[in-house]
Amino acid sequence: MANYIGWIRSKTGTAKIFTNFAGALIVNEQGQLLLQKRQDNGQWGFPGGAMELGESAEQTVLREVLEETGYTVQVDYLQGVYTRYDYTYPNGDEAQTMLTAFVCHITGGEPLTANEETKELRFFDLQHAPPLFNQQNVDMLADFVAGRRGVYR
């Protein structure tokens, strides 16, 4: 089912629900991470998005990265599964977000300049990353910098 979140929100309104996401920590040859400035809140975070019914976490991250960045990527390894996070979206929707994070590298494509989800894309050195939009992304970055893999929270 395409747009599962839209469908479930038509039944629940803004009430807190579980949402499942997949996200990507995309590393270039210089060891920099790709961050996405989001259209919905103007803040930086890792590319990724909601799983659709029938998708695996890997399929989701590949699709979402292409949609949000213009890049095709290959998954290198599982960074972790981040499940204890609450988030309230700008429109008032509430969720406990569960995200499967993968470390990936670019295999093709061209970067987007902007679209309905992405305001800007930029690679950052780990020491100069801007503040990230939620605690889930902050923890993903901290785990990556510390070399932790297979994290579960």
N, CA and C atoms as an extended XYZ file, in Angstrom:
459
Properties=species:S:1:pos:R:3:atomname:S:1:resname:S:1:resid:I:1 pbc="F F F"
N         0.849       -1.171        0.000 N   MET     1
C         0.000        0.000        0.000 CA  MET     1
C         0.894        1.234        0.000 C   MET     1
N         0.736        2.073       -0.992 N   ALA     2
C         1.466        3.335       -1.029 CA  ALA     2
C         0.828        4.301       -0.042 C   ALA     2
N         1.650        5.101        0.599 N   ASN     3
C         1.221        6.103        1.573 CA  ASN     3
C         0.464        5.489        2.750 C   ASN     3
N         1.080        4.518        3.365 N   TYR     4
C         0.501        3.871        4.542 CA  TYR     4
C         0.247        4.872        5.668 C   TYR     4
N         1.202        5.768        5.888 N   ILE     5
C         1.041        6.743        6.965 CA  ILE     5
C        -0.203        7.603        6.722 C   ILE     5
N        -0.397        8.061        5.490 N   GLY     6
C        -1.588        8.842        5.171 CA  GLY     6
C        -2.864        8.067        5.448 C   GLY     6
N        -2.856        6.795        5.087 N   TRP     7
C        -4.026        5.951        5.306 CA  TRP     7
C        -4.311        5.776        6.803 C   TRP     7
N        -3.269        5.456        7.580 N   ILE     8
C        -3.489        5.230        9.005 CA  ILE     8
C        -3.872        6.535        9.701 C   ILE     8
N        -3.320        7.656        9.253 N   ARG     9
C        -3.679        8.952        9.845 CA  ARG     9
C        -5.122        9.324        9.540 C   ARG     9
N        -5.670        8.841        8.417 N   SER    10
C        -7.074        9.120        8.113 CA  SER    10
C        -7.992        8.439        9.125 C   SER    10
N        -7.474        7.456        9.834 N   LYS    11
C        -8.258        6.723       10.825 CA  LYS    11
C        -7.976        7.178       12.253 C   LYS    11
N        -6.764        7.691       12.506 N   THR    12
C        -6.361        8.011       13.877 CA  THR    12
C        -6.246        9.503       14.158 C   THR    12
N        -6.277       10.324       13.118 N   GLY    13
C        -6.038       11.749       13.323 CA  GLY    13
C        -4.611       11.973       13.787 C   GLY    13
N        -4.426       12.860       14.756 N   THR    14
C        -3.073       13.184       15.223 CA  THR    14
C        -2.637       12.350       16.423 C   THR    14
N        -3.481       11.395       16.868 N   ALA    15
C        -3.156       10.572       18.039 CA  ALA    15
C        -1.821        9.856       17.852 C   ALA    15
N        -1.148        9.568       18.965 N   LYS    16
C         0.154        8.906       18.905 CA  LYS    16
C         0.004        7.490       18.340 C   LYS    16
N         0.824        7.185       17.350 N   ILE    17
C         0.877        5.863       16.724 CA  ILE    17
C         2.330        5.424       16.619 C   ILE    17
N         2.544        4.139       16.369 N   PHE    18
C         3.869        3.649       16.017 CA  PHE    18
C         4.107        3.937       14.541 C   PHE    18
N         5.297        4.399       14.196 N   THR    19
C         5.684        4.553       12.798 CA  THR    19
C         7.041        3.894       12.593 C   THR    19
N         7.207        3.257       11.456 N   ASN    20
C         8.445        2.554       11.124 CA  ASN    20
C         9.160        3.265        9.990 C   ASN    20
N        10.431        3.536       10.208 N   PHE    21
C        11.246        4.250        9.230 CA  PHE    21
C        12.535        3.499        8.960 C   PHE    21
N        13.177        3.856        7.861 N   ALA    22
C        14.540        3.427        7.572 CA  ALA    22
C        15.315        4.678        7.204 C   ALA    22
N        16.543        4.773        7.701 N   GLY    23
C        17.371        5.950        7.456 CA  GLY    23
C        18.768        5.555        7.042 C   GLY    23
N        19.454        6.519        6.425 N   ALA    24
C        20.775        6.248        5.870 CA  ALA    24
C        21.817        7.228        6.383 C   ALA    24
N        22.916        6.693        6.846 N   LEU    25
C        24.116        7.467        7.099 CA  LEU    25
C        24.990        7.230        5.871 C   LEU    25
N        25.022        8.209        4.966 N   ILE    26
C        25.697        8.056        3.677 CA  ILE    26
C        27.073        8.699        3.771 C   ILE    26
N        28.098        7.872        3.556 N   VAL    27
C        29.476        8.302        3.714 CA  VAL    27
C        30.125        8.429        2.343 C   VAL    27
N        30.834        9.559        2.115 N   ASN    28
C        31.569        9.710        0.856 CA  ASN    28
C        33.019        9.262        1.036 C   ASN    28
N        33.818        9.403       -0.031 N   GLU    29
C        35.209        8.937       -0.015 CA  GLU    29
C        36.057        9.678        1.003 C   GLU    29
N        35.676       10.886        1.368 N   GLN    30
C        36.423       11.678        2.342 CA  GLN    30
C        35.971       11.404        3.782 C   GLN    30
N        35.043       10.468        3.957 N   GLY    31
C        34.549       10.147        5.286 CA  GLY    31
C        33.516       11.129        5.808 C   GLY    31
N        32.981       11.972        4.938 N   GLN    32
C        31.948       12.927        5.324 CA  GLN    32
C        30.574       12.274        5.222 C   GLN    32
N        29.633       12.799        6.001 N   LEU    33
C        28.255       12.295        5.999 CA  LEU    33
C        27.342       13.261        5.252 C   LEU    33
N        26.431       12.690        4.468 N   LEU    34
C        25.436       13.478        3.755 CA  LEU    34
C        24.264       13.772        4.686 C   LEU    34
N        23.933       15.054        4.795 N   LEU    35
C        22.762       15.457        5.560 CA  LEU    35
C        21.775       16.166        4.647 C   LEU    35
N        20.526       16.080        5.038 N   GLN    36
C        19.409       16.662        4.296 CA  GLN    36
C        18.783       17.752        5.156 C   GLN    36
N        18.668       18.951        4.588 N   LYS    37
C        17.884       19.994        5.255 CA  LYS    37
C        16.448       19.774        4.818 C   LYS    37
N        15.584       19.552        5.790 N   ARG    38
C        14.207       19.154        5.526 CA  ARG    38
C        13.338       20.353        5.160 C   ARG    38
N        12.370       20.127        4.272 N   GLN    39
C        11.419       21.178        3.917 CA  GLN    39
C        10.419       21.433        5.039 C   GLN    39
N        10.025       20.381        5.788 N   ASP    40
C         8.947       20.547        6.757 CA  ASP    40
C         9.331       21.374        7.972 C   ASP    40
N        10.616       21.346        8.365 N   ASN    41
C        11.003       22.099        9.558 CA  ASN    41
C        12.279       22.923        9.371 C   ASN    41
N        12.910       22.827        8.182 N   GLY    42
C        14.114       23.600        7.895 CA  GLY    42
C        15.333       23.158        8.667 C   GLY    42
N        15.284       21.964        9.257 N   GLN    43
C        16.398       21.471       10.055 CA  GLN    43
C        17.101       20.315        9.348 C   GLN    43
N        18.313       20.017        9.816 N   TRP    44
C        19.146       18.968        9.217 CA  TRP    44
C        18.868       17.608        9.837 C   TRP    44
N        18.991       16.570        9.014 N   GLY    45
C        18.856       15.192        9.470 CA  GLY    45
C        19.371       14.240        8.416 C   GLY    45
N        19.279       12.965        8.710 N   PHE    46
C        19.702       11.932        7.773 CA  PHE    46
C        18.573       11.611        6.807 C   PHE    46
N        18.884       11.347        5.546 N   PRO    47
C        17.834       10.943        4.603 CA  PRO    47
C        17.186        9.635        5.051 C   PRO    47
N        15.902        9.514        4.786 N   GLY    48
C        15.165        8.307        5.122 CA  GLY    48
C        13.689        8.614        5.187 C   GLY    48
N        12.913        7.586        5.452 N   GLY    49
C        11.485        7.815        5.515 CA  GLY    49
C        10.712        6.586        5.918 C   GLY    49
N         9.411        6.721        5.820 N   ALA    50
C         8.475        5.714        6.307 CA  ALA    50
C         8.441        4.475        5.424 C   ALA    50
N         8.343        3.337        6.086 N   MET    51
C         8.150        2.070        5.389 CA  MET    51
C         6.724        2.005        4.870 C   MET    51
N         6.566        1.428        3.701 N   GLU    52
C         5.244        1.127        3.153 CA  GLU    52
C         4.964       -0.350        3.396 C   GLU    52
N         3.695       -0.717        3.456 N   LEU    53
C         3.341       -2.121        3.638 CA  LEU    53
C         3.988       -2.961        2.544 C   LEU    53
N         4.564       -4.073        2.937 N   GLY    54
C         5.196       -4.977        1.987 CA  GLY    54
C         6.674       -4.722        1.767 C   GLY    54
N         7.200       -3.600        2.266 N   GLU    55
C         8.622       -3.284        2.082 CA  GLU    55
C         9.451       -3.817        3.244 C   GLU    55
N        10.689       -4.141        2.937 N   SER    56
C        11.672       -4.407        3.988 CA  SER    56
C        12.324       -3.076        4.364 C   SER    56
N        13.042       -3.060        5.476 N   ALA    57
C        13.755       -1.844        5.873 CA  ALA    57
C        14.788       -1.467        4.812 C   ALA    57
N        15.470       -2.457        4.237 N   GLU    58
C        16.460       -2.163        3.200 CA  GLU    58
C        15.793       -1.563        1.960 C   GLU    58
N        14.692       -2.135        1.521 N   GLN    59
C        13.980       -1.571        0.365 CA  GLN    59
C        13.542       -0.140        0.644 C   GLN    59
N        13.088        0.112        1.866 N   THR    60
C        12.652        1.453        2.237 CA  THR    60
C        13.792        2.442        2.157 C   THR    60
N        14.943        2.102        2.721 N   VAL    61
C        16.051        3.060        2.719 CA  VAL    61
C        16.530        3.343        1.300 C   VAL    61
N        16.567        2.331        0.440 N   LEU    62
C        17.001        2.554       -0.944 CA  LEU    62
C        16.032        3.486       -1.668 C   LEU    62
N        14.724        3.257       -1.489 N   ARG    63
C        13.706        4.092       -2.130 CA  ARG    63
C        13.738        5.511       -1.591 C   ARG    63
N        13.759        5.643       -0.279 N   GLU    64
C        13.715        6.964        0.340 CA  GLU    64
C        14.953        7.797        0.011 C   GLU    64
N        16.111        7.183        0.012 N   VAL    65
C        17.326        7.929       -0.333 CA  VAL    65
C        17.230        8.456       -1.758 C   VAL    65
N        16.783        7.640       -2.683 N   LEU    66
C        16.636        8.087       -4.068 CA  LEU    66
C        15.637        9.242       -4.153 C   LEU    66
N        14.486        9.108       -3.482 N   GLU    67
C        13.465       10.157       -3.522 CA  GLU    67
C        13.952       11.470       -2.914 C   GLU    67
N        14.720       11.385       -1.830 N   GLU    68
C        15.095       12.588       -1.091 CA  GLU    68
C        16.426       13.189       -1.500 C   GLU    68
N        17.268       12.401       -2.189 N   THR    69
C        18.604       12.913       -2.534 CA  THR    69
C        18.923       12.857       -4.020 C   THR    69
N        18.292       11.941       -4.768 N   GLY    70
C        18.654       11.718       -6.159 CA  GLY    70
C        19.744       10.672       -6.325 C   GLY    70
N        20.290       10.175       -5.229 N   TYR    71
C        21.373        9.182       -5.274 CA  TYR    71
C        20.831        7.761       -5.143 C   TYR    71
N        21.483        6.833       -5.826 N   THR    72
C        21.304        5.415       -5.528 CA  THR    72
C        22.434        5.041       -4.577 C   THR    72
N        22.120        4.181       -3.629 N   VAL    73
C        23.110        3.788       -2.631 CA  VAL    73
C        23.131        2.281       -2.477 C   VAL    73
N        24.205        1.807       -1.887 N   GLN    74
C        24.328        0.406       -1.490 CA  GLN    74
C        24.498        0.384        0.023 C   GLN    74
N        23.791       -0.512        0.685 N   VAL    75
C        23.920       -0.673        2.127 CA  VAL    75
C        25.225       -1.385        2.433 C   VAL    75
N        25.996       -0.811        3.337 N   ASP    76
C        27.246       -1.429        3.783 CA  ASP    76
C        27.029       -2.278        5.031 C   ASP    76
N        26.288       -1.732        5.996 N   TYR    77
C        25.997       -2.497        7.202 CA  TYR    77
C        24.878       -1.830        7.997 C   TYR    77
N        24.328       -2.595        8.922 N   LEU    78
C        23.301       -2.116        9.830 CA  LEU    78
C        23.970       -1.295       10.922 C   LEU    78
N        23.565       -0.040       11.046 N   GLN    79
C        24.064        0.805       12.133 CA  GLN    79
C        23.327        0.468       13.424 C   GLN    79
N        21.994        0.398       13.342 N   GLY    80
C        21.246        0.091       14.536 CA  GLY    80
C        19.754        0.233       14.340 C   GLY    80
N        19.026       -0.092       15.387 N   VAL    81
C        17.569        0.016       15.411 CA  VAL    81
C        17.232        0.915       16.600 C   VAL    81
N        16.562        2.017       16.295 N   TYR    82
C        16.290        3.074       17.272 CA  TYR    82
C        14.777        3.155       17.486 C   TYR    82
N        14.309        2.755       18.693 N   THR    83
C        12.876        2.527       18.868 CA  THR    83
C        12.214        3.306       19.993 C   THR    83
N        12.935        4.003       20.813 N   ARG    84
C        12.335        4.605       22.011 CA  ARG    84
C        12.111        6.108       21.887 C   ARG    84
N        11.753        6.582       20.749 N   TYR    85
C        11.713        8.016       20.482 CA  TYR    85
C        10.294        8.487       20.175 C   TYR    85
N         9.902        9.555       20.835 N   ASP    86
C         8.623       10.201       20.552 CA  ASP    86
C         8.896       11.435       19.708 C   ASP    86
N         7.976       11.725       18.807 N   TYR    87
C         8.145       12.896       17.951 CA  TYR    87
C         6.776       13.478       17.635 C   TYR    87
N         6.707       14.806       17.670 N   THR    88
C         5.509       15.513       17.245 CA  THR    88
C         5.870       16.287       15.984 C   THR    88
N         5.165       15.995       14.903 N   TYR    89
C         5.427       16.622       13.613 CA  TYR    89
C         4.873       18.039       13.589 C   TYR    89
N         5.377       18.875       12.676 N   PRO    90
C         4.885       20.256       12.592 CA  PRO    90
C         3.360       20.362       12.454 C   PRO    90
N         2.706       19.346       11.867 N   ASN    91
C         1.246       19.391       11.699 CA  ASN    91
C         0.482       18.863       12.919 C   ASN    91
N         1.206       18.486       13.993 N   GLY    92
C         0.571       18.006       15.214 CA  GLY    92
C         0.482       16.495       15.344 C   GLY    92
N         0.805       15.731       14.283 N   ASP    93
C         0.796       14.276       14.373 CA  ASP    93
C         1.830       13.822       15.408 C   ASP    93
N         1.439       12.858       16.250 N   GLU    94
C         2.353       12.323       17.256 CA  GLU    94
C         2.673       10.869       16.940 C   GLU    94
N         3.929       10.481       17.221 N   ALA    95
C         4.343        9.110       16.927 CA  ALA    95
C         5.461        8.668       17.850 C   ALA    95
N         5.484        7.364       18.100 N   GLN    96
C         6.691        6.735       18.614 CA  GLN    96
C         7.370        6.174       17.385 C   GLN    96
N         8.510        6.766       17.045 N   THR    97
C         9.175        6.405       15.799 CA  THR    97
C        10.190        5.292       16.035 C   THR    97
N        10.174        4.337       15.130 N   MET    98
C        11.112        3.228       15.159 CA  MET    98
C        11.870        3.254       13.833 C   MET    98
N        13.185        3.387       13.932 N   LEU    99
C        13.993        3.582       12.732 CA  LEU    99
C        15.093        2.541       12.651 C   LEU    99
N        15.218        1.918       11.490 N   THR   100
C        16.331        1.033       11.194 CA  THR   100
C        17.337        1.848       10.394 C   THR   100
N        18.543        2.008       10.933 N   ALA   101
C        19.558        2.861       10.317 CA  ALA   101
C        20.641        2.013        9.661 C   ALA   101
N        20.980        2.398        8.432 N   PHE   102
C        22.009        1.711        7.658 CA  PHE   102
C        23.121        2.678        7.289 C   PHE   102
N        24.347        2.195        7.282 N   VAL   103
C        25.460        2.955        6.717 CA  VAL   103
C        25.563        2.539        5.256 C   VAL   103
N        25.623        3.539        4.369 N   CYS   104
C        25.562        3.302        2.924 CA  CYS   104
C        26.631        4.110        2.202 C   CYS   104
N        26.873        3.738        0.958 N   HIS   105
C        27.696        4.565        0.079 CA  HIS   105
C        26.979        4.741       -1.254 C   HIS   105
N        27.300        5.844       -1.917 N   ILE   106
C        26.648        6.209       -3.173 CA  ILE   106
C        27.190        5.359       -4.310 C   ILE   106
N        26.273        4.837       -5.132 N   THR   107
C        26.669        4.050       -6.300 CA  THR   107
C        26.289        4.729       -7.613 C   THR   107
N        25.473        5.785       -7.560 N   GLY   108
C        25.063        6.465       -8.782 CA  GLY   108
C        24.091        7.585       -8.494 C   GLY   108
N        23.584        8.166       -9.582 N   GLY   109
C        22.603        9.237       -9.467 CA  GLY   109
C        23.248       10.601       -9.422 C   GLY   109
N        22.397       11.604       -9.355 N   GLU   110
C        22.822       13.001       -9.286 CA  GLU   110
C        22.087       13.660       -8.125 C   GLU   110
N        22.767       14.539       -7.377 N   PRO   111
C        22.091       15.162       -6.236 CA  PRO   111
C        20.949       16.073       -6.661 C   PRO   111
N        19.866       16.014       -5.900 N   LEU   112
C        18.743       16.913       -6.116 CA  LEU   112
C        19.113       18.312       -5.631 C   LEU   112
N        18.543       19.317       -6.266 N   THR   113
C        18.717       20.667       -5.739 CA  THR   113
C        17.677       20.935       -4.667 C   THR   113
N        16.467       20.462       -4.865 N   ALA   114
C        15.400       20.579       -3.866 CA  ALA   114
C        14.164       19.860       -4.398 C   ALA   114
N        13.303       19.439       -3.481 N   ASN   115
C        11.985       18.886       -3.832 CA  ASN   115
C        11.050       19.096       -2.649 C   ASN   115
N         9.900       18.425       -2.635 N   GLU   116
C         8.917       18.656       -1.577 CA  GLU   116
C         9.395       18.212       -0.193 C   GLU   116
N        10.422       17.359       -0.127 N   GLU   117
C        10.936       16.903        1.163 CA  GLU   117
C        12.294       17.495        1.500 C   GLU   117
N        13.061       17.826        0.471 N   THR   118
C        14.443       18.251        0.653 CA  THR   118
C        14.629       19.702        0.255 C   THR   118
N        15.154       20.471        1.203 N   LYS   119
C        15.473       21.875        0.941 CA  LYS   119
C        16.901       22.012        0.435 C   LYS   119
N        17.804       21.194        1.005 N   GLU   120
C        19.225       21.256        0.656 CA  GLU   120
C        19.897       19.954        1.050 C   GLU   120
N        20.953       19.580        0.316 N   LEU   121
C        21.801       18.440        0.646 CA  LEU   121
C        23.237       18.941        0.778 C   LEU   121
N        23.952       18.388        1.759 N   ARG   122
C        25.350       18.789        1.900 CA  ARG   122
C        26.113       17.709        2.666 C   ARG   122
N        27.366       17.486        2.265 N   PHE   123
C        28.256       16.602        3.014 CA  PHE   123
C        28.947       17.416        4.097 C   PHE   123
N        29.059       16.827        5.289 N   PHE   124
C        29.699       17.485        6.424 CA  PHE   124
C        30.783       16.592        6.996 C   PHE   124
N        31.894       17.228        7.433 N   ASP   125
C        32.867       16.521        8.255 CA  ASP   125
C        32.180       16.184        9.574 C   ASP   125
N        32.564       15.077       10.170 N   LEU   126
C        31.908       14.641       11.409 CA  LEU   126
C        32.012       15.692       12.510 C   LEU   126
N        33.123       16.422       12.547 N   GLN   127
C        33.328       17.413       13.600 CA  GLN   127
C        32.543       18.697       13.355 C   GLN   127
N        32.010       18.891       12.149 N   HIS   128
C        31.336       20.140       11.817 CA  HIS   128
C        29.868       19.945       11.406 C   HIS   128
N        29.288       18.860       11.821 N   ALA   129
C        27.878       18.623       11.494 CA  ALA   129
C        27.009       19.634       12.239 C   ALA   129
N        25.971       20.137       11.580 N   PRO   130
C        25.059       21.071       12.248 CA  PRO   130
C        24.181       20.328       13.255 C   PRO   130
N        23.470       21.058       14.099 N   PRO   131
C        22.512       20.403       14.999 CA  PRO   131
C        21.488       19.617       14.179 C   PRO   131
N        21.122       18.442       14.667 N   LEU   132
C        20.177       17.573       13.974 CA  LEU   132
C        18.785       17.730       14.574 C   LEU   132
N        17.762       17.438       13.760 N   PHE   133
C        16.390       17.809       14.098 CA  PHE   133
C        15.728       16.992       15.188 C   PHE   133
N        16.251       15.815       15.508 N   ASN   134
C        15.638       15.064       16.606 CA  ASN   134
C        16.671       14.191       17.301 C   ASN   134
N        16.310       13.694       18.475 N   GLN   135
C        17.237       12.912       19.289 CA  GLN   135
C        17.634       11.608       18.606 C   GLN   135
N        16.735       11.034       17.849 N   GLN   136
C        17.037        9.805       17.118 CA  GLN   136
C        18.244       10.028       16.201 C   GLN   136
N        18.246       11.111       15.430 N   ASN   137
C        19.361       11.425       14.539 CA  ASN   137
C        20.621       11.743       15.329 C   ASN   137
N        20.485       12.441       16.451 N   VAL   138
C        21.636       12.754       17.306 CA  VAL   138
C        22.285       11.461       17.788 C   VAL   138
N        21.476       10.515       18.250 N   ASP   139
C        22.013        9.239       18.737 CA  ASP   139
C        22.639        8.428       17.606 C   ASP   139
N        22.027        8.448       16.429 N   MET   140
C        22.615        7.741       15.276 CA  MET   140
C        24.006        8.284       14.975 C   MET   140
N        24.136        9.608       14.946 N   LEU   141
C        25.431       10.227       14.666 CA  LEU   141
C        26.452        9.869       15.740 C   LEU   141
N        26.058        9.954       17.009 N   ALA   142
C        26.974        9.626       18.105 CA  ALA   142
C        27.442        8.176       18.012 C   ALA   142
N        26.539        7.262       17.697 N   ASP   143
C        26.920        5.856       17.558 CA  ASP   143
C        27.869        5.658       16.388 C   ASP   143
N        27.610        6.350       15.273 N   PHE   144
C        28.482        6.237       14.103 CA  PHE   144
C        29.879        6.757       14.430 C   PHE   144
N        29.949        7.928       15.036 N   VAL   145
C        31.249        8.525       15.378 CA  VAL   145
C        32.022        7.617       16.341 C   VAL   145
N        31.328        6.974       17.269 N   ALA   146
C        31.962        6.088       18.240 CA  ALA   146
C        32.290        4.712       17.664 C   ALA   146
N        31.871        4.446       16.420 N   GLY   147
C        32.163        3.151       15.789 CA  GLY   147
C        31.268        2.024       16.262 C   GLY   147
N        30.141        2.358       16.866 N   ARG   148
C        29.223        1.314       17.337 CA  ARG   148
C        28.358        0.813       16.166 C   ARG   148
N        28.194       -0.500       16.083 N   ARG   149
C        27.324       -1.127       15.088 CA  ARG   149
C        26.347       -2.042       15.790 C   ARG   149
N        25.207       -2.275       15.131 N   GLY   150
C        24.232       -3.179       15.719 CA  GLY   150
C        23.609       -2.639       16.990 C   GLY   150
N        23.515       -1.327       17.078 N   VAL   151
C        22.939       -0.668       18.249 CA  VAL   151
C        21.444       -0.952       18.307 C   VAL   151
N        20.933       -1.101       19.498 N   TYR   152
C        19.482       -1.195       19.668 CA  TYR   152
C        19.110       -0.389       20.897 C   TYR   152
N        18.168        0.534       20.695 N   ARG   153
C        17.713        1.411       21.774 CA  ARG   153
C        16.198        1.444       21.762 C   ARG   153
